[in-house]
Amino acid sequence: RCPHDADKTSEGTCGCSESEVDSDHDGVKDCEDDCSADPLKTGAGVCGCGVSESDADSDGTPDCKDECAGDAGKIAPGVCGCGVVDVDSDEDGTMDCLDKCKHDGKKVSPGVC
């Protein structure tokens, strides 16, 4: 019973003095729904309410936190950017994407590599 709440005859899910409404119509009452305005979520997750937790490249990082959402090998552009591996084949300290002599550890510019 809810003697001090004229709108309720029992506590229900939410208790006396709490509405049993489901604002976003997702099947979870607002009193138990941390994202009561988002019909696709009942909790904020990693990305927050109103933002999808999708992971387009299936790398385990949601797109909302992935700066390279289309590159499964990266979550940030790094030196070479998304879609390009940050690797230094000749171990000269310059990534291959910037090294014009990527197989010569003594040079990074053309001439005789």
MIVO-870171 format. One record per residue (C-alpha): residue number from 1; x, y, z; residue in three letters. Coordinates in Angstrom, 1 decimal. Example, Ala and Ser with C-alpha at 12.3 -4.5 7.8 and 13.67 -1.06 7.14 Angstrom:
<dokols>
<1, <12.3, -4.5, 7.8>, "ALA">,
<2, <13.7, -1.1, 7.1>, "SER">,
</dokols>
This chain:
<dokols>
<1, <0.0, 0.0, 0.0>, "ARG">,
<2, <1.0, 3.6, -0.6>, "CYS">,
<3, <-1.0, 5.6, 2.0>, "PRO">,
<4, <0.8, 8.9, 1.1>, "HIS">,
<5, <0.6, 8.5, -2.7>, "ASP">,
<6, <-2.9, 8.9, -4.1>, "ALA">,
<7, <-1.8, 7.8, -7.5>, "ASP">,
<8, <-0.7, 4.3, -6.3>, "LYS">,
<9, <-2.4, 1.5, -4.6>, "THR">,
<10, <0.8, -0.6, -4.2>, "SER">,
<11, <4.6, 0.0, -4.3>, "GLU">,
<12, <5.0, -1.6, -7.7>, "GLY">,
<13, <8.5, -1.8, -9.2>, "THR">,
<14, <9.5, 1.7, -8.3>, "CYS">,
<15, <8.1, 2.1, -4.8>, "GLY">,
<16, <5.7, 4.6, -3.4>, "CYS">,
<17, <6.0, 8.2, -4.6>, "SER">,
<18, <7.9, 7.0, -7.7>, "GLU">,
<19, <6.2, 6.9, -11.1>, "SER">,
<20, <6.0, 3.5, -13.0>, "GLU">,
<21, <6.3, 5.3, -16.4>, "VAL">,
<22, <8.6, 4.0, -19.2>, "ASP">,
<23, <9.3, 7.2, -21.1>, "SER">,
<24, <11.3, 5.6, -23.9>, "ASP">,
<25, <9.0, 2.6, -24.3>, "HIS">,
<26, <11.9, 0.1, -24.0>, "ASP">,
<27, <10.2, -2.1, -21.5>, "GLY">,
<28, <12.2, -0.8, -18.5>, "VAL">,
<29, <10.6, 1.6, -16.1>, "LYS">,
<30, <12.4, 5.0, -15.7>, "ASP">,
<31, <13.1, 4.3, -12.1>, "CYS">,
<32, <15.3, 1.4, -13.2>, "GLU">,
<33, <16.5, 2.8, -16.6>, "ASP">,
<34, <19.7, 4.9, -16.5>, "ASP">,
<35, <18.9, 6.0, -20.0>, "CYS">,
<36, <15.2, 6.7, -19.7>, "SER">,
<37, <15.2, 8.9, -22.9>, "ALA">,
<38, <17.1, 6.3, -25.0>, "ASP">,
<39, <15.0, 3.3, -26.2>, "PRO">,
<40, <18.1, 1.4, -27.2>, "LEU">,
<41, <19.9, 1.5, -23.9>, "LYS">,
<42, <19.1, 1.0, -20.2>, "THR">,
<43, <22.6, 1.9, -19.0>, "GLY">,
<44, <25.1, 4.5, -20.2>, "ALA">,
<45, <27.7, 1.9, -21.2>, "GLY">,
<46, <31.0, 3.2, -22.5>, "VAL">,
<47, <29.6, 5.8, -24.9>, "CYS">,
<48, <26.8, 7.3, -22.7>, "GLY">,
<49, <23.0, 7.5, -23.2>, "CYS">,
<50, <21.9, 8.4, -26.8>, "GLY">,
<51, <25.2, 7.1, -28.3>, "VAL">,
<52, <25.5, 3.7, -29.9>, "SER">,
<53, <28.0, 1.2, -28.6>, "GLU">,
<54, <28.7, -0.1, -32.1>, "SER">,
<55, <32.1, -1.2, -33.2>, "ASP">,
<56, <32.3, -1.0, -37.0>, "ALA">,
<57, <35.7, -2.6, -37.3>, "ASP">,
<58, <35.2, -5.2, -34.6>, "SER">,
<59, <38.4, -4.3, -32.8>, "ASP">,
<60, <36.8, -4.3, -29.3>, "GLY">,
<61, <36.7, -0.5, -29.0>, "THR">,
<62, <33.3, 1.2, -29.5>, "PRO">,
<63, <33.3, 3.7, -32.4>, "ASP">,
<64, <32.6, 6.5, -29.9>, "CYS">,
<65, <36.1, 5.9, -28.4>, "LYS">,
<66, <37.8, 4.8, -31.6>, "ASP">,
<67, <39.6, 7.5, -33.7>, "GLU">,
<68, <40.1, 4.8, -36.4>, "CYS">,
<69, <36.6, 3.3, -36.5>, "ALA">,
<70, <37.3, 1.7, -39.9>, "GLY">,
<71, <40.7, 0.3, -39.0>, "ASP">,
<72, <40.7, -2.9, -36.8>, "ALA">,
<73, <44.4, -2.5, -36.2>, "GLY">,
<74, <44.2, 1.0, -34.6>, "LYS">,
<75, <42.1, 3.0, -32.2>, "ILE">,
<76, <44.2, 6.2, -32.8>, "ALA">,
<77, <45.9, 7.5, -36.0>, "PRO">,
<78, <49.4, 7.2, -34.7>, "GLY">,
<79, <52.2, 8.6, -37.0>, "VAL">,
<80, <50.9, 7.2, -40.3>, "CYS">,
<81, <47.2, 7.7, -39.9>, "GLY">,
<82, <44.3, 5.3, -39.9>, "CYS">,
<83, <44.5, 2.4, -42.4>, "GLY">,
<84, <48.3, 2.5, -42.4>, "VAL">,
<85, <50.4, 0.4, -40.1>, "VAL">,
<86, <53.0, 2.3, -37.9>, "ASP">,
<87, <56.1, 0.2, -38.7>, "VAL">,
<88, <59.8, 1.0, -39.0>, "ASP">,
<89, <61.1, -1.8, -41.1>, "SER">,
<90, <64.8, -0.7, -41.1>, "ASP">,
<91, <64.6, 0.4, -37.4>, "GLU">,
<92, <66.1, 3.9, -38.1>, "ASP">,
<93, <63.5, 5.7, -36.0>, "GLY">,
<94, <61.4, 6.8, -38.9>, "THR">,
<95, <58.1, 5.1, -39.7>, "MET">,
<96, <57.9, 3.5, -43.2>, "ASP">,
<97, <55.1, 5.8, -44.2>, "CYS">,
<98, <57.5, 8.8, -43.8>, "LEU">,
<99, <60.8, 7.0, -44.7>, "ASP">,
<100, <61.7, 7.3, -48.4>, "LYS">,
<101, <64.4, 4.6, -47.8>, "CYS">,
<102, <62.5, 2.2, -45.6>, "LYS">,
<103, <64.9, -0.6, -46.2>, "HIS">,
<104, <68.1, 1.4, -45.4>, "ASP">,
<105, <68.6, 2.0, -41.7>, "GLY">,
<106, <71.1, 4.8, -42.5>, "LYS">,
<107, <68.8, 7.0, -44.7>, "LYS">,
<108, <65.3, 8.4, -44.7>, "VAL">,
<109, <65.7, 10.5, -47.9>, "SER">,
<110, <66.4, 9.4, -51.5>, "PRO">,
<111, <69.8, 9.4, -53.1>, "GLY">,
<112, <71.2, 5.9, -53.2>, "VAL">,
<113, <69.1, 4.0, -50.7>, "CYS">,
</dokols>
